[in-house]
Amino acid sequence: MKRNCILMALLFLSAAWTVSADEAALAVLKRMELIIYPDNFHVKNALTTTGPGKSGVPLVFDVFHKKDVGSVMTILSPARSKGIRFLERSNGLWMYNPKAGSGNAIRLSPRSSFQGSVFSNNDVSDPKYSDDYDVAFGRDETIEIAGLGKVACRVLECAAKTEVSPYARIRVWGRASDDLPLRMDFYARSGALFKRMTLSDVKHMAGRRRPSTITMVSLEEEGVVSTVTFEDMTVRNNLPDAMFTEAALTR
């Protein structure tokens, strides 16, 4: 009986440690996300995609994001796309083109390419992966980062909670000294690594130092690279919920 009690206690302690470790890993991912974006913000982005068959013409768009509510995006240029708007909420993602002659928004797949770039619709509209993935610590690694040299990192292993999550698995590298996010690898449900994101050009924006450039490299289309540059970012804690609605999107 005494031996059984000891075994049960050890099992309980082991389970408690696992939960604690997973919670700690999730907390690290959330810190990394807050380094990239504040909870509530406005940012002006310039997105350029280069490679075979790509124009290289910058796509400039505004993003407003409110924590636990959603995101609204509006394309500012080039002229052919100007005015197209997007709405992301927990129950879906929609696009509205006022030039199309219809008063209806079109529902989009979060996994599909955003405007022909390597970024998915979800990458651009929903900047928080921590909501959709279980997180655990991986093995610490030292990796080579352009402009920083060799950097000691701790690695997070993120596994999709549901089939609708945009990626099956994500590996995240953050600088061990301060959790600055430096790289993310994205895996398909087949297990294949098919995209790699790097974060660079740290600048003071929206109250703290943040990466100002995010680069996504396709590992399926040789030579195709998309780069987002933050041209301006501000904290916006007063955004009304009403702007994150289908009615506002199609107005």
JOFEN-V354253 format. One record per pair of residues at least 24 apart in sequence whose ideal C-beta (glycine too) atoms are under 8 Angstrom apart, sorted by sequence separation. I is the first residue (numbers start at 1). J is the second residue. D is the distance in whole Angstrom. If there is no record, write none. Layout:
I;J;D
I;J;D
This chain:
41;65;6
134;158;7
151;175;6
152;176;5
194;218;7
195;219;6
40;65;7
133;158;4
134;159;5
152;177;7
194;219;5
195;220;8
205;230;6
40;66;5
133;159;6
134;160;8
193;219;6
194;220;5
40;67;6
133;160;6
134;161;6
205;232;8
206;233;5
37;65;7
39;67;4
93;121;6
132;160;7
133;161;6
201;229;8
205;233;4
206;234;6
207;235;6
93;122;7
129;158;6
132;161;6
153;182;7
206;235;5
132;162;7
143;173;6
153;183;8
181;211;7
151;182;6
180;211;8
44;76;8
93;125;6
133;165;7
141;173;7
88;121;8
132;165;5
138;171;7
81;115;7
88;122;8
132;166;8
148;182;8
86;121;8
140;176;7
88;125;4
133;170;6
145;182;6
88;126;5
145;183;8
86;125;6
143;182;7
75;115;8
143;183;7
129;170;6
123;166;8
122;166;4
120;166;6
73;124;7
73;125;6
146;198;8
145;198;8
147;200;7
71;125;5
110;164;8
146;200;7
71;126;6
111;166;5
145;200;8
59;115;6
71;127;8
110;166;5
59;117;8
63;124;8
54;116;7
63;125;8
65;127;7
47;114;8
49;116;6
47;115;7
49;117;5
49;118;7
47;117;6
47;119;7
47;124;8
118;195;6
37;127;5
36;127;7
123;216;7
33;127;7
33;128;5
33;129;7
33;130;6
119;216;5
118;216;4
117;216;7
118;217;7
29;129;7
30;130;5
118;218;5
29;130;5
118;221;8
26;130;6
29;133;8
124;228;8
29;135;5
118;224;6
28;135;8
118;225;7
119;226;5
118;226;4
26;135;4
28;137;8
117;226;4
119;228;7
25;135;4
25;136;5
22;134;7
25;137;5
22;135;7
24;137;7
22;136;6
21;136;7
21;137;6
32;156;8
28;154;7
29;156;6
28;156;6
29;158;7
25;156;6
32;172;7
105;246;6
32;174;5
29;172;7
35;179;7
105;249;6
35;180;6
36;181;6
105;250;6
28;174;7
35;181;6
104;250;7
32;179;5
103;250;6
31;179;5
32;180;8
33;181;8
32;181;4
28;179;6
94;246;7
96;249;5
96;250;5
89;244;6
94;249;6
87;244;7
87;245;8
87;246;7
87;248;8
87;249;4
36;199;7
86;249;8
85;249;6
41;206;6
51;218;8
38;206;5
38;207;7
52;221;7
51;221;7
52;222;8
54;224;6
66;236;8
69;239;8
51;222;8
52;223;6
60;231;8
72;243;6
51;223;4
52;224;7
64;236;7
69;241;6
72;244;6
35;208;7
37;210;8
50;223;8
51;224;3
66;239;5
71;244;7
36;210;6
50;224;7
51;225;6
70;244;4
35;210;6
36;211;6
49;224;7
50;225;6
64;239;6
66;241;7
69;244;5
35;211;8
49;225;7
50;226;8
72;248;8
49;226;4
72;249;7
36;214;8
48;226;7
49;227;8
66;244;6
47;226;6
48;227;5
64;243;7
47;227;7
47;228;5
48;229;8
46;228;7
45;228;5
46;229;5
45;229;7
45;230;6
46;231;6
44;230;7
45;231;7
43;230;6
44;231;5
44;232;5
43;232;7
44;233;8
42;232;8
43;233;4
42;233;7
43;234;8
41;233;6
42;234;5
41;234;7
41;235;6
42;236;5
40;235;6
41;236;6
37;233;8
40;236;5
38;235;5
40;237;5
40;239;6
